[in-house]
């Protein structure tokens, strides 16, 4: 399933660690604080737990699924990410 991970983290060190975790799960950075990729339910849960373990109480990390049909209905205003990276294909994870 497609999974968005979006965060608001004040500390640079923690923010970098969360970004690294997202990349380790094979997610693509689509904005500075937003990642998107193909994860199964267990991977999404593990990602959330890893992020929860390192963030501060005032920080937030959202990990939520998006169906393919909803993804195709995204309306983009301005310059965005290349939807072809994740649309209609299985994303391979490189560790």
Secondary structure by P-SEA (a helix, b strand, c coil): cbbbbbbbbccaaaaaaaaaaaaaaccccccccbbbbbbcaaaaaaaaaaaaacccccbbbbbbcccaaaaaacccccccccccccccbbbbbcc
